[in-house]
């Protein structure tokens, strides 16, 4: 089953949608063939179809809600991380010039790696390399923070510097978790097999019906596939067409460049701090 899930995640959305359409259409035709061979004896078999479609609609609605919630969480965590980086950039004004320059230089590599981690379409090898660069840069940032806190005498300044660095690292971890938060495999398999069973039932009940019912069945299959394709797209944080924008991270990069330029033009002293949130 895990191999099936991996194959579905690796396939392009259009190919996955086409495969589901063909699969559901074949399921309807299988049901119609069974219905012709053994016609339903129930005087009102439509009740079974209505119940099946009702349960499927409930399942789809529940799943869409879960997928959208995960997308919103990824956006929220990205904004939170960008804001945490911006706050730490401001707090570097509380550092002495030497550790400040060290922190800003390491932070440039750190933010670039974080942007790469969240980039749409990043490959597995690129992601591993980005995380490696992030770890190296993070260690350098922390070393600069340690040097700065050793040189700063004001305890409140030390607390601001350390807390902002910790929050920035914590937000990176929270965002990584959000990026890897997918729908449960059991639910994904249920989304595949439940519509299949429903399509067989629909085909079985309409086995003796006119051709118009076949056209209606294909229209319903198309709508179902569109909803399932939307769910699959939302469940692909790195490969889907529904992109989680990184404007806040890009803005943090620009803020960092401006801060570096100001620091080189007029190095600050620890006696003239500048705070910000």
Backbone torsions as a table, in degrees:
resi	resn	phi	psi	omega
1	UNK	NA	-38.3	178.5
2	UNK	-62.8	-36.2	177.8
3	UNK	-63.8	-37.6	177.8
4	UNK	-65.0	-42.6	179.1
5	UNK	-62.3	-44.3	-179.8
6	UNK	-63.9	-39.0	178.4
7	UNK	-66.0	-38.8	178.4
8	UNK	-67.1	-37.8	179.2
9	UNK	-71.8	-30.4	-178.7
10	UNK	-79.2	-25.7	-177.1
11	UNK	-71.9	145.0	174.2
12	UNK	-61.1	153.5	-177.3
13	UNK	-59.0	-44.0	-177.3
14	UNK	-63.8	-37.6	179.3
15	UNK	-70.2	-38.9	177.8
16	UNK	-64.4	-42.0	178.8
17	UNK	-64.5	-42.6	178.7
18	UNK	-63.0	-42.0	179.7
19	UNK	-63.8	-41.0	178.7
20	UNK	-66.5	-39.0	179.3
21	UNK	-61.6	-47.2	-179.9
22	UNK	-64.2	-42.3	-178.7
23	UNK	-63.5	-44.9	180.0
24	UNK	-68.6	-36.6	178.0
25	UNK	-64.4	-40.8	177.0
26	UNK	-65.6	-35.0	178.3
27	UNK	-64.9	-40.0	177.4
28	UNK	-63.6	-44.2	-179.7
29	UNK	-65.6	-35.5	175.8
30	UNK	-63.7	-43.7	177.9
31	UNK	-63.3	-39.6	178.8
32	UNK	-64.8	-39.0	178.4
33	UNK	-64.0	-41.5	177.0
34	UNK	-65.5	-37.2	179.7
35	UNK	-66.9	-33.7	178.1
36	UNK	-71.2	-36.5	-178.7
37	UNK	-74.5	-39.8	179.9
38	UNK	-134.2	84.0	-177.3
39	UNK	-58.3	144.3	178.2
40	UNK	-63.6	136.1	-179.7
41	UNK	-91.2	-14.6	-179.6
42	UNK	-63.8	136.5	-179.7
43	UNK	-69.7	-23.2	179.6
44	UNK	-139.1	71.4	-178.3
45	UNK	-68.7	-13.5	179.0
46	UNK	-60.7	-22.2	177.8
47	UNK	-61.6	-40.8	178.9
48	UNK	-64.3	-41.0	178.9
49	UNK	-64.6	-43.0	179.8
50	UNK	-61.7	-42.5	179.0
51	UNK	-64.5	-41.7	179.8
52	UNK	-64.9	-45.0	179.4
53	UNK	-66.7	-34.1	177.5
54	UNK	-64.4	-43.6	177.8
55	UNK	-65.7	-38.9	179.1
56	UNK	-66.3	-39.9	177.4
57	UNK	-62.8	-39.8	177.5
58	UNK	-62.9	-43.5	179.8
59	UNK	-64.6	-43.5	179.6
60	UNK	-64.5	-43.9	179.3
61	UNK	-61.8	-43.1	178.9
62	UNK	-62.6	-41.7	-177.0
63	UNK	-71.7	-41.6	177.1
64	UNK	-59.5	-41.6	178.2
65	UNK	-60.7	-42.9	178.4
66	UNK	-64.5	-42.3	-178.2
67	UNK	-66.8	-41.7	178.8
68	UNK	-66.5	-38.3	178.0
69	UNK	-61.7	-39.0	178.2
70	UNK	-68.6	-37.4	176.6
71	UNK	-64.3	-44.6	177.7
72	UNK	-62.1	-37.1	178.7
73	UNK	-65.1	-40.2	178.4
74	UNK	-62.7	-41.8	177.7
75	UNK	-64.1	-44.1	-178.5
76	UNK	-64.2	-41.5	-179.5
77	UNK	-69.4	-33.5	176.9
78	UNK	-65.1	-43.8	177.8
79	UNK	-63.5	-42.6	-180.0
80	UNK	-62.8	-40.8	179.3
81	UNK	-68.0	-43.3	178.2
82	UNK	-59.4	-41.9	178.1
83	UNK	-65.8	-38.6	178.7
84	UNK	-64.8	-39.2	177.3
85	UNK	-65.1	-43.7	178.2
86	UNK	-60.6	-40.4	178.0
87	UNK	-63.9	-42.5	179.6
88	UNK	-64.1	-37.1	177.7
89	UNK	-59.7	-44.4	176.8
90	UNK	-62.1	-41.2	-175.7
91	UNK	-69.4	-18.3	176.1
92	UNK	-64.4	-17.7	175.9
93	UNK	-64.7	-17.0	178.7
94	UNK	-84.0	-6.8	-176.7
95	UNK	-88.5	155.5	168.8
96	UNK	-63.5	158.3	-173.2
97	UNK	-55.3	-44.7	-174.4
98	UNK	-66.7	-53.4	177.2
99	UNK	-66.5	-26.1	176.9
100	UNK	-64.9	-45.6	178.3
101	UNK	-63.5	-38.3	177.5
102	UNK	-64.7	-42.5	-178.9
103	UNK	-65.9	-43.7	-178.6
104	UNK	-66.6	-37.9	178.0
105	UNK	-65.1	-44.2	177.7
106	UNK	-68.7	-34.7	-179.2
107	UNK	-65.6	-30.5	177.4
108	UNK	-61.0	-46.0	177.5
109	UNK	-67.2	-37.2	-178.6
110	UNK	-64.0	-48.2	-178.2
111	UNK	-66.3	-38.9	177.7
112	UNK	-61.3	-39.9	177.9
113	UNK	-67.0	-38.7	179.4
114	UNK	-66.3	-37.6	176.2
115	UNK	-64.5	-39.4	179.3
116	UNK	-66.6	-37.4	178.9
117	UNK	-60.4	-38.6	-178.2
118	UNK	-92.5	4.7	-177.1
119	UNK	-69.5	139.5	177.9
120	UNK	-71.8	132.7	177.6
121	UNK	86.0	7.3	179.8
122	UNK	-66.7	136.9	-179.5
123	UNK	-80.8	169.6	-179.0
124	UNK	-64.0	-42.8	179.3
125	UNK	-65.6	-41.7	177.9
126	UNK	-63.4	-37.1	179.2
127	UNK	-66.9	-42.1	178.0
128	UNK	-61.8	-43.0	179.8
129	UNK	-66.5	-39.3	178.3
130	UNK	-64.1	-40.8	178.2
131	UNK	-67.0	-34.6	176.9
132	UNK	-64.6	-46.8	178.5
133	UNK	-63.8	-35.3	177.5
134	UNK	-63.1	-43.9	-179.4
135	UNK	-63.2	-41.6	178.9
136	UNK	-64.3	-46.9	-179.5
137	UNK	-65.6	-37.8	-179.8
138	UNK	-62.8	-40.6	178.5
139	UNK	-63.6	-39.5	179.0
140	UNK	-67.4	-39.7	177.0
141	UNK	-60.8	-44.6	-178.4
142	UNK	-65.8	-38.1	176.7
143	UNK	-61.6	-39.0	176.9
144	UNK	-65.7	-38.0	177.9
145	UNK	-63.5	-42.7	179.3
146	UNK	-62.7	-44.5	178.8
147	UNK	-62.6	-40.2	-178.5
148	UNK	-66.9	-43.5	-178.5
149	UNK	-67.2	-27.5	177.2
150	UNK	-71.8	-27.4	-177.7
151	UNK	-93.2	-21.2	-178.7
152	UNK	-87.0	128.6	-177.0
153	UNK	-88.1	-26.7	-177.8
154	UNK	-76.0	120.5	-177.6
155	UNK	-64.5	-34.5	179.6
156	UNK	-67.5	-36.4	176.7
157	UNK	-65.3	-42.9	178.9
158	UNK	-60.3	-41.6	-180.0
159	UNK	-64.5	-41.0	179.2
160	UNK	-62.4	-43.1	-178.4
161	UNK	-65.4	-49.5	-176.8
162	UNK	-65.8	-44.1	-178.3
163	UNK	-63.7	-40.2	-179.7
164	UNK	-67.1	-36.7	177.1
165	UNK	-66.9	-44.3	178.5
166	UNK	-61.5	-42.0	180.0
167	UNK	-64.3	-39.3	178.6
168	UNK	-61.8	-43.8	179.0
169	UNK	-68.6	-38.7	179.3
170	UNK	-65.0	-40.0	179.3
171	UNK	-66.5	-32.5	176.0
172	UNK	-64.3	-42.8	178.3
173	UNK	-64.3	-44.1	179.7
174	UNK	-62.2	-38.9	179.0
175	UNK	-68.6	-38.5	177.0
176	UNK	-60.7	-42.2	178.3
177	UNK	-63.3	-41.1	179.4
178	UNK	-64.8	-36.7	179.4
179	UNK	-67.8	-27.8	-179.4
180	UNK	-96.2	1.2	-176.9
181	UNK	-81.9	100.6	-178.4
182	UNK	-107.0	170.8	173.5
183	UNK	-66.2	145.3	178.7
184	UNK	-59.5	142.7	-179.0
185	UNK	-59.8	-36.9	179.3
186	UNK	-60.8	-41.2	179.2
187	UNK	-67.3	-38.8	178.6
188	UNK	-62.6	-43.8	178.4
189	UNK	-65.2	-38.2	177.6
190	UNK	-64.2	-36.1	177.4
191	UNK	-65.0	-23.4	178.2
192	UNK	-87.7	-46.8	-172.9
193	UNK	-80.5	-32.1	-179.9
194	UNK	-65.2	-48.7	175.6
195	UNK	-61.5	-33.9	177.3
196	UNK	-60.7	-47.4	179.2
197	UNK	-63.4	-38.0	179.0
198	UNK	-66.1	-38.9	179.5
199	UNK	-66.7	-38.7	176.2
200	UNK	-62.8	-42.2	179.3
201	UNK	-64.5	-42.7	178.6
202	UNK	-62.2	-44.8	178.9
203	UNK	-64.2	-37.7	-179.7
204	UNK	-65.3	-43.2	-178.9
205	UNK	-68.3	-34.9	-177.8
206	UNK	-95.8	20.3	-176.4
207	UNK	-61.0	-28.1	-179.6
208	UNK	-104.3	8.9	-174.7
209	UNK	-83.8	173.1	-179.2
210	UNK	-77.4	172.3	-177.1
211	UNK	-63.6	-27.0	-179.1
212	UNK	-59.4	-33.4	179.1
213	UNK	-69.8	-29.9	176.6
214	UNK	-65.4	-43.7	178.6
215	UNK	-63.2	-40.2	177.7
216	UNK	-65.0	-37.4	178.5
217	UNK	-63.8	-42.0	179.6
218	UNK	-67.3	-34.0	176.1
219	UNK	-65.5	-41.2	178.2
220	UNK	-65.4	-38.7	177.4
221	UNK	-60.7	-42.0	179.6
222	UNK	-61.3	-45.8	179.0
223	UNK	-64.2	-39.9	178.6
224	UNK	-63.3	-43.2	-180.0
225	UNK	-64.2	-38.4	178.0
226	UNK	-61.6	-42.0	178.8
227	UNK	-66.1	-44.2	-180.0
228	UNK	-65.7	-36.0	177.0
229	UNK	-66.0	-37.9	175.9
230	UNK	-61.7	-44.4	178.9
231	UNK	-62.1	-44.1	179.8
232	UNK	-63.3	-38.1	179.4
233	UNK	-66.7	-43.8	178.0
234	UNK	-64.9	-24.6	-177.5
235	UNK	-88.9	10.3	179.2
236	UNK	-121.6	82.6	-175.1
237	UNK	-61.2	-28.7	-174.5
238	UNK	-106.8	-13.5	-173.2
239	UNK	-127.5	-6.1	-176.8
240	UNK	-78.1	171.4	177.1
241	UNK	-86.2	-16.6	175.7
242	UNK	-87.2	102.3	-169.7
243	UNK	-90.3	140.0	169.3
244	UNK	-87.2	107.4	-174.7
245	UNK	-64.7	148.6	-178.7
246	UNK	-115.3	32.5	-177.6
247	UNK	-57.7	-38.7	-178.5
248	UNK	-66.2	-39.2	177.8
249	UNK	-67.5	-40.2	177.2
250	UNK	-64.0	-40.1	177.5
251	UNK	-63.5	-37.3	177.2
252	UNK	-64.7	-38.3	176.0
253	UNK	-61.4	-43.9	179.8
254	UNK	-65.2	-40.9	176.6
255	UNK	-60.3	-39.9	179.5
256	UNK	-64.4	-43.3	179.1
257	UNK	-62.3	-42.7	179.1
258	UNK	-64.2	-40.1	179.2
259	UNK	-65.7	-40.2	177.6
260	UNK	-63.7	-40.5	179.2
261	UNK	-63.6	-42.4	178.6
262	UNK	-66.4	-38.3	-179.2
263	UNK	-65.3	-37.0	179.0
264	UNK	-72.8	-34.9	-178.5
265	UNK	-73.5	-41.4	-177.3
266	UNK	-145.3	85.8	-179.3
267	UNK	-57.5	135.7	-179.3
268	UNK	-87.4	157.6	174.6
269	UNK	-108.3	157.3	-179.4
270	UNK	-67.4	-8.6	179.2
271	UNK	-81.5	-11.3	-177.1
272	UNK	-126.1	68.7	-175.5
273	UNK	-72.8	158.4	174.8
274	UNK	-133.0	121.5	-178.6
275	UNK	-104.2	162.0	177.2
276	UNK	-170.1	160.0	-179.9
277	UNK	-109.4	NA	NA
